[in-house]
Amino acid sequence: MSNNCYTAASMLCRKIIMNTAVSEGAKTNLNFFTYVDYLKGKNLFHPKCESLLSTIKDKGNEANHEIEDVTKNDAKNVLLFTYYLLLYVYEIPGKINAEIPG
């Protein structure tokens, strides 16, 4: 993002979201929407994020199939969602297990 590579950053985040779904048990070689559905089914993001995920899907399609660049604001939103998804899926469970005796 610091190099103004907003399209590349958005495409990378989309790929990270897909890989997160696979690491949580989804099959490989599926489309983005299917991975989002998988994450949704496992309750790995808040329902209020669904509209943002729709935007990420659309922006990712644009980045992959059209010439128009992703805007800085759109890239920031995609990056922020990806950050929170990774935090929720990978970091928070470890912290809870480490800090709360089971």
N, C-alpha and C positions, 0 to 999 in steps of 0.2 A: 504494500500500500504506500510506503514511503517513497517509492519510485513512480507513483502515479500509474501503476499497473492494475487498474481496478478490474478490468475484464479477467485478467489472469488470476487475481486474488479470488474473484467470485467463482471461477471455474475450479480452483483448488479447494475452496470451501465446500463446494458441491460434492467433489470427490471424497473429501473427508467425511461428509455426512453419509455418503454411500458406504464407505469403508466401516464407519461406526456401526451401521446396521448389520453388515456382514460379521463384524467382530461380536455382535450380540446374537448371532445365530441365523441371520438371513442367508439365503442362497446367493451365490455369485451370479454375475452376468444378467442382472435384472435391470429394469429402468428406474430412474430416480423416483418417480411417483410410487412405485412398488416398495422401494426402500423407506420412503416417508411413511407409507401405510404400515409397514412393519414396525417402525419406531413408534408410531402412534398406537398400534395394537399392544405394544409392550409398555405403554405409558412412559416413554422416555423423553417426552417433552410436554409442556403444559398445553392444554387445548387452545388457549388464547394465541398460541404461536402458529396455528394452522394457516392463517392468512399470510403470515410472513413466509412460511414454507412454500405457499403457492407462488409468492413473489420470487423466492429463490429459484423455484422450478422454472418459472417464466424467464427470469434473467439468465439462468444457466442455459436455457434453450437458445436465447438470443445470442449469448456469448459463443455458443458452439456453432450456430447455424447462420448467423447474420454478421454483417460487418460493423454495425453500430456498437460503439463502446458502452460498457457499463459505467454508470455515473459513480462519482465518489460516494455519494450518500447511499446508493444502493449497495455498493461494495462494503461500506461500513456496517450496514444492517445485516448483510450476509455473514460478515466476519463476527459480529457480535453474537448472532444466533449460534454460529458454529462454536464459538468460545464457550457459551453457556451450555450447549449440548455436551461438549467434551467434559466440562466441569461436572455436570450432573451425572453423566454415565461413568466416568472414570475416577474422578477425584473425590467427590463427596462420599460415595460408598466406602472408600478406604478410610477416610477421616472418621466417619461414623463408627466403623468397626474398630478403629484404633482408640477412639476417645470414649466410647460408650461400652462398658463391659456387657457381654452377652451372656 
